[in-house]
Amino acid sequence: MKLFMLNFLLIYGAAHAYFLLSLLKAFSVLRNYWAVPFFWCLLMTLIPIIVRVLEQRGLAVIASILAYPGYFWMGLLFIFISISVVMQFTRLLLRVLHFFVFIPQLSFFSARPFFLICFCSALMIACYGYYEATHLKIESIVLPTDKIPKGNRGIRIVQISDLHVGLIVGAGQVQQVIDSVKRLKPDLFVATGDIVDGHIKHFDGISQMFRTIAPPMGMIAIFGNHEYYAGIDSSRSFLEQSGFRLLQDQALLIGNNLALVGVDDPASARFGKKITVDEGALLEALPKERFIVLLKHRPEIGDNSAGKFDLQLSGHVHKGQIFPFNLLTWLRFPVHTGITRLSAGGHLYVSRGTGTWGPPIRFMAPPELTVIDLVPYSF
């Protein structure tokens, strides 16, 4: 965690340094008052750490008040830098082309128009992204299977992932999610990790909200990496009080036609978990006549698991949450969000996530509730 914080401060501090230099270059009059924007950038760099310290000390109200502007600014800043990179690359390209063909100088590439275009564009995207983050989309998938007998009405699974209940995603947003889940009338409700993000002790009333869903086949959850960051004991207590049954490297038979396997996130190894269970062996031991669902937070297909499940449900990547960061997540997890048919057999579904992590912003990656209808073949 210390290494993560050091890397974060270096990257986030460098981003603020770039912003500050761009601002002072664009508005030379501010150079006489450089301490004001410098203090702002320093404060915004430290806000995420200040918020976590306040939250740990039980000052959740103050932490929440600081978190909203602090994390919104974080999203705005990184959008600003993304636009700046594109603009700088375009300027460099035009300069190279100028050696070969005549290209007139474009005024918006001078310091002040350049800054204003980048900042105003970033502000508009961030404001829209705040709106997008609060508008949940329902993604519906129908999977025909011969493992559900003809004449059976099928099984409806509703998935949430990466809700990140904490200072930003609070009771109001959680209630909207739960209301949507109830309208979908799932047979089985599953949560594929990162449901919590922060200290659980101030999540007043949220456990009771989840308990009102009460699907006939139950509620199943697995841990993501953020359950470990938040504290595994408190995360377990919160999820169990919410009515979820936790699967940690375990299998579970449900009804006559369904089997679930839930595996722990690799982050568990950094928090003292030493016993590892062979994911492939868990899958191999299940009755093959059942439809096998693998719940796994990260969208990775284990070499010893391929072909042994019918459907893997994952999350974690948020589809980058804010474009163009999906290009970065692609480098680490080169999978598509949504449904993918695997060459070894079965399907992988990767959720964009139901909440937000860090900035309360989503751009070109709206939050989702996933509905998977398992139905018998009609022929």
C-alpha positions, 0 to 999 in steps of 0.5 A: 500500500505504501508503494501504491501511495508513493506511485499515486503521489508521483503520478498525480503530482506530475499531473498537477505540475503540468496543469499549473505550468500550462495555466501560468503559461496561458495567463502570464498575469497569474505569475505574480500570484502563483502561490494561489494556483500552487496551493490549489494544486497541492491541496487537490493532490493531497485530498485523496489521502486526507479523505482516507485519513478522515474516514479512518478516524470516523469523520465520514461527514467531513470526508464526504464533503471533501471527497466530492469536489476532490474526486471530481477534480481528479476526473477533470484533471485527467480528462484535461491531460488526455485532451492536451496529449491529443492536441500536443500530438496534433501540433507536433504532426502539423509541424512535421508536415509543414516541412513537406506541404504548406500548412497555415499556423492555427491560432488555437495552438498558442498558449492561451487558446490551447489551455482554454480549449483543453480545460473547457472541453474537459469541464464539459466532458466531466459534467456530462460524465457526472450525469452519465455515472448516475444513469444506470443502464440495463444490459440483457443477455439471453443464453439458450442451453440444453442444460435447462429442460424444455418446458422450464421457464428458465433462470434469470440471473442479475449481476452487479459488480464494482458498486464501490459503496463508500463516500461517493456511492452512498445510500441514495445511489444504492437504493436506485440500484436495488429498486432496479434489481427488484423490477427485474425480478431475478431468480438469483442475484450475484455480486462479482466483487468490489461492492464496498470501497471504504470503511464499512462502519458508516454504511448506515442502513445499506445492509437492510436495503439489500435484504429487501431483494430476497430472490428465490434462489438467493444472493451470492457474492465474491470478494474483489480487491477492494473488499480486502483494501477496505478490511476483509473482516468488515467487508465480510460482515457487511455482505453477510448482513446484506443477505449475501452468501459468500463464496471463497474458492467454493462451489455451490449447487442451486436448484436442479440445473445450476452450479456456481463456483466463486473464487477469491481475488488475487489481492487476498495473497497480499493480505495474508491468505496462504491457502489457494484452491485449484479453480479448475479442480472446483469446476471439474468436480461439478456435475456436467449436466448442470449449467456452471457459472464461474464468479470471478472478479477479474476477467481472466480465464485460467489455463486450467479452467478453460472449457470447464464452465458455461459462463464466467461473470466478471467485472473489475475493469469498469471499461476504463470508466472514463474514455480514453482510459479503456485503452490502458485497461486493455493493456492489462486485461485485453478482453471486451466488455459485454459477452464473448464466446470463448474458443474452449467453450462457454462464455465470458461476460465482463460488466462495466460496473454498477458504481464508480471508483475515484471520480464520480464520473463515467464517460462512454462507459455507463454503469450497468445492471446485467440481466442474464436469462438462461433459457432452454433451446427451443428446438 
